[in-house]
Amino acid sequence: MNRTRLFSVLASAVMVFGGCKGNGTLLPNVSGKAGEIIVAMDKNDWDGNLGSTTRTILAADYPFLPQQEPLFSLSNVPVTGFADLFKVHRNLLFFNISKSDQSGVVYKNDVWAHPQCVIQVTAPTSDSAAVILKENSERIINSFEQAERDRIIANSIRYEEHSIPPAVKEMTGGSPHFPSGFKLRKKTSDFLWISDDKQYVTQGVFIYRYPAAENDNFSMENIIAHRDAALRENVPGMFENTYMITSDAVTPAVNYIRFRGRQFAETRGLWEVYNDFMGGPFVSHSFYSKDGQYIIVLDGFVYAPKYDKRQYLRQVEAIMYSFEWDKADEEENGNNEK
């Protein structure tokens, strides 16, 4: 896209989104369910190729869940029927099909509510909009995913369980933000078990470390071998000779991520209890300790046999994404370097 066209697209977005904060008034809180996106698109397009492409991308299967669940729950609203009721929804995806030569994607936050994610796709035709959506699918998914994650993190910080971080920092040099409800269930020199246990749902995070090797620290095989060793030793099942392990029903997958200055290997898969019938999804973050001598692992899991698991896993994953190195240590190190 040339600079003139880019400016035109941005100018178009200002006309659509402008004026949301200019009067200095506070924005209302967002509405809608977690993981839901309002898609503003004419019904003919929703029933046609553009709608099909949108559902294929944004309602694809959430990875590594025991049952099929979509990445996001989509609700269609015709553009002409987009009333004030929908303006305060947490996630909005607009399709602006215009006869002009303008095309592109505009990303906005907090347009009519807070904390809100608004994305507009502009194109001259419905088919060209579908092409633009495909070309920008990764960033669009990541934008909505990050918006969901940031809301959870903000809530975790607001209602933080302050008794947990000291134990985590003692072992790792940093800590995620755990919301109220989470308790420290087990503590050793190299392993922590933190969980929120309700009647039918358990959300947990294991935090453990092991000495870093010279190479292959972040290969899938190495990550899973250390995971299974740590869980076998520290996470027994309800009966004798039962313990948590990584399920071999599906092969785990590893992605290498850089997020707000941190680099880590993200591993997704399924867990089960050896010699028992319990199981569910897990996601872990593996990264070097500050001194490089250890591999630190934040390993989140969900057990919710009666319910869908997408949102429970998102909540646990967001906690792990909230990890921060201890600021006191960083300041001390910085002063020592002066």
C-alpha positions in Angstrom: 0.0 0.0 0.0 1.5 3.4 -0.9 1.7 6.2 1.6 -1.1 8.2 0.0 -3.5 5.3 0.2 -2.4 4.5 3.8 -3.2 8.1 4.8 -6.6 7.8 3.1 -7.4 4.6 5.1 -6.3 6.2 8.3 -8.4 9.3 7.6 -11.3 7.1 6.9 -10.8 5.4 10.2 -10.8 8.7 12.0 -14.2 9.6 10.5 -15.6 6.2 11.7 -13.9 6.1 15.1 -13.1 9.8 15.8 -14.4 11.8 18.7 -14.4 9.0 21.2 -12.2 10.7 23.7 -12.1 14.3 22.5 -14.5 15.6 25.1 -12.4 14.2 28.0 -15.2 12.1 29.4 -14.5 8.7 30.9 -15.4 5.8 28.7 -17.8 3.1 30.0 -16.6 -0.4 30.8 -16.9 -2.9 27.9 -19.8 -5.3 27.7 -20.0 -8.8 26.3 -18.7 -12.2 27.2 -15.0 -13.0 27.2 -13.8 -14.4 23.9 -16.7 -12.9 21.9 -16.4 -10.7 18.8 -19.1 -8.6 17.3 -18.7 -8.8 13.5 -20.3 -5.8 11.7 -21.0 -7.1 8.3 -24.0 -7.0 5.9 -26.1 -10.2 6.0 -25.5 -11.0 2.4 -21.7 -10.9 3.0 -22.1 -12.9 6.3 -23.9 -15.7 4.4 -21.4 -15.5 1.5 -17.7 -15.9 1.0 -16.6 -13.0 3.3 -18.6 -14.4 6.2 -17.3 -17.9 5.5 -13.7 -16.6 5.5 -14.2 -14.7 8.7 -15.6 -17.8 10.5 -12.8 -20.0 9.1 -10.2 -17.7 10.5 -11.7 -16.4 13.8 -13.8 -19.4 14.7 -11.2 -22.0 13.9 -10.6 -24.7 16.5 -8.7 -23.5 19.6 -5.5 -25.5 19.7 -5.0 -28.4 22.0 -8.3 -28.7 23.8 -9.9 -32.1 24.5 -13.1 -31.1 22.7 -13.6 -28.7 19.8 -14.1 -25.1 20.8 -13.6 -22.0 18.6 -10.9 -19.4 19.0 -13.6 -16.8 19.4 -17.4 -16.8 19.5 -18.7 -14.7 16.7 -21.9 -12.7 16.6 -23.0 -11.0 13.3 -24.6 -7.5 13.3 -25.5 -5.8 10.0 -23.7 -2.6 9.5 -27.0 -0.7 9.2 -28.1 -2.2 12.5 -25.0 -1.3 14.5 -26.6 0.7 17.3 -25.2 2.2 20.5 -25.9 -1.1 22.2 -23.0 -2.8 20.4 -20.6 0.1 20.5 -19.4 -0.8 24.1 -18.7 -4.4 23.2 -15.2 -5.6 24.1 -14.2 -6.8 20.6 -15.5 -5.3 17.4 -14.6 -6.2 13.8 -16.0 -3.8 11.2 -16.1 -4.5 7.4 -16.4 -1.3 5.4 -17.1 -2.3 1.8 -16.8 0.9 -0.3 -16.7 1.5 -4.0 -13.6 3.7 -3.5 -10.1 2.4 -4.0 -9.4 2.5 -0.3 -8.3 -0.8 1.3 -6.5 -1.9 4.4 -6.8 -2.7 8.1 -7.0 -0.2 11.0 -6.5 -1.2 14.6 -7.9 0.9 17.4 -8.2 0.6 21.2 -10.8 2.2 23.5 -13.0 3.8 20.9 -16.4 3.7 22.7 -15.5 1.8 25.8 -12.6 0.5 27.9 -10.7 -1.8 27.5 -11.9 -2.3 23.9 -10.3 -3.7 20.7 -11.7 -2.4 17.5 -10.5 -3.5 14.0 -11.8 -2.2 10.7 -11.2 -3.9 7.3 -11.8 -1.6 4.4 -12.0 -2.8 0.8 -13.8 -1.9 -2.5 -15.5 -5.3 -2.7 -16.5 -8.2 -0.5 -14.1 -10.6 -2.2 -11.2 -8.2 -1.8 -12.1 -7.8 1.8 -11.8 -11.5 2.2 -8.3 -11.4 0.7 -7.3 -8.6 3.0 -8.6 -10.6 6.0 -6.6 -13.6 5.0 -3.4 -11.6 4.5 -3.7 -10.0 7.9 -5.3 -12.9 9.7 -2.3 -13.5 12.1 -2.2 -9.9 13.3 -5.9 -9.7 13.6 -6.1 -12.9 15.7 -3.2 -11.7 17.8 -4.8 -8.3 18.4 -8.0 -9.8 19.7 -6.1 -12.5 21.7 -3.8 -9.8 23.3 -6.9 -7.7 24.2 -8.4 -10.7 25.9 -5.2 -11.4 27.7 -4.6 -7.8 28.8 -8.1 -7.7 30.4 -7.3 -10.8 32.4 -3.9 -9.5 33.5 -5.4 -6.2 34.6 -8.0 -8.0 36.7 -5.2 -10.2 38.2 -3.2 -7.2 39.2 -6.3 -5.4 40.6 -7.3 -8.4 42.7 -3.8 -9.9 43.3 -3.1 -12.6 45.8 -0.1 -10.9 47.4 1.0 -13.9 49.5 2.2 -15.9 46.4 4.8 -13.7 44.6 7.4 -13.8 47.4 7.7 -17.6 47.1 7.9 -17.4 43.3 10.5 -14.7 43.3 12.7 -16.6 45.8 13.0 -19.4 43.3 12.9 -17.7 40.0 13.8 -14.0 40.5 10.4 -12.9 39.2 6.7 -13.8 39.4 3.4 -13.7 37.5 0.4 -11.9 39.0 -2.0 -14.4 40.6 -5.6 -13.2 41.3 -7.4 -13.9 44.6 -8.5 -17.5 44.8 -5.1 -19.0 43.9 -3.3 -20.7 46.8 0.2 -22.1 47.2 -0.3 -25.8 47.5 3.3 -27.1 47.4 6.7 -25.5 47.8 10.2 -27.1 47.4 13.5 -25.5 46.4 12.8 -26.2 42.7 9.0 -26.7 42.4 5.9 -24.7 43.2 2.3 -25.8 42.8 -0.2 -22.9 42.8 -3.9 -23.5 42.0 -7.5 -22.2 42.3 -9.5 -25.3 43.2 -13.3 -25.0 42.9 -15.9 -27.8 43.0 -15.8 -28.8 39.4 -12.9 -26.7 38.0 -9.2 -26.5 38.8 -6.9 -23.9 37.3 -3.3 -24.5 38.2 0.3 -23.3 37.5 3.3 -25.3 38.2 6.6 -23.4 38.5 9.8 -25.3 38.4 13.4 -25.0 37.3 16.3 -27.3 36.3 19.9 -26.7 35.3 20.4 -25.4 31.8 22.3 -27.7 29.4 24.7 -26.6 26.7 22.2 -27.0 23.9 18.7 -28.2 23.0 17.2 -26.6 26.1 14.1 -25.6 24.2 13.5 -28.5 21.9 10.1 -30.1 22.3 11.6 -33.5 23.4 13.8 -31.8 26.1 10.9 -29.7 27.4 8.5 -32.6 27.7 11.2 -34.9 29.3 11.8 -32.4 32.1 8.1 -31.7 32.4 7.3 -35.4 32.9 10.1 -35.8 35.4 9.0 -32.8 37.5 5.3 -33.8 37.5 6.0 -37.5 38.3 8.0 -36.4 41.4 5.7 -33.6 42.6 2.1 -34.1 41.3 0.7 -37.5 42.5 -2.8 -38.6 41.6 -5.6 -39.7 43.9 -4.5 -43.4 44.0 -1.3 -45.3 44.4 1.1 -45.3 41.4 -0.8 -42.4 39.7 0.7 -39.1 38.7 0.4 -36.4 36.1 2.2 -36.8 32.8 2.0 -35.4 29.3 -0.5 -37.2 27.2 0.7 -38.9 24.0 -2.8 -38.8 22.5 -1.6 -35.8 20.5 2.0 -34.5 19.9 2.7 -31.3 21.8 3.8 -28.2 19.8 6.4 -25.6 20.6 6.4 -21.9 19.4 9.2 -19.5 20.2 7.8 -16.1 21.3 9.1 -12.7 22.1 6.7 -10.8 24.3 7.4 -7.4 25.8 11.1 -7.9 26.2 11.0 -11.6 27.2 11.7 -14.6 25.1 10.3 -18.0 25.9 9.3 -21.3 24.3 5.6 -21.8 24.5 4.5 -25.5 24.6 0.9 -26.6 24.2 -0.5 -30.1 24.6 -2.7 -32.3 26.7 -2.0 -33.8 30.2 -3.4 -36.9 31.8 -3.0 -38.9 35.0 -1.0 -42.1 34.6 -3.2 -45.1 35.6 -6.3 -42.9 36.0 -8.8 -41.1 33.7 -8.2 -37.5 34.5 -6.9 -35.1 31.8 -7.1 -31.7 30.2 -5.1 -29.0 28.3 -1.8 -27.4 29.4 0.4 -24.6 28.1 3.9 -23.8 29.4 6.5 -21.1 29.1 10.2 -22.1 29.3 13.0 -19.5 29.5 16.4 -18.9 31.0 16.9 -17.6 34.5 18.5 -14.1 34.8 22.0 -15.7 35.3 21.4 -18.3 32.5 22.1 -21.2 34.8 18.6 -22.5 35.0 15.6 -23.1 32.7 12.5 -21.7 34.4 9.1 -23.2 33.5 5.7 -21.7 34.1 3.3 -24.6 33.4 -0.5 -23.9 33.4 -3.2 -26.5 33.3 -7.0 -26.8 33.5 -9.2 -29.6 34.8 -12.8 -28.9 34.0 -14.6 -32.2 33.0 -18.1 -30.7 33.0 -17.3 -27.4 31.1 -15.8 -25.9 28.0 -12.1 -25.1 28.7 -11.2 -22.3 26.3 -11.7 -19.5 28.8 -10.3 -21.3 31.8 -7.1 -22.0 29.8 -7.0 -18.4 28.5 -7.1 -17.2 32.1 -4.2 -19.4 33.2 -2.2 -18.5 30.1 -2.7 -14.8 30.8 -1.4 -15.2 34.3 1.8 -16.7 32.9 2.1 -13.9 30.3 2.0 -11.4 33.3 5.4 -12.7 34.6 7.8 -9.9 35.5 11.3 -10.0 36.8 11.7 -8.6 40.3 12.1 -4.8 39.9 14.1 -4.6 43.2 16.7 -7.0 41.8 16.9 -5.1 38.5 17.4 -1.8 40.2 20.1 -3.3 42.4 21.9 -4.8 39.4 21.6 -1.5 37.6 23.1 0.4 40.5 25.9 -2.1 40.8 26.8 -1.6 37.1 27.2 2.2 37.5 
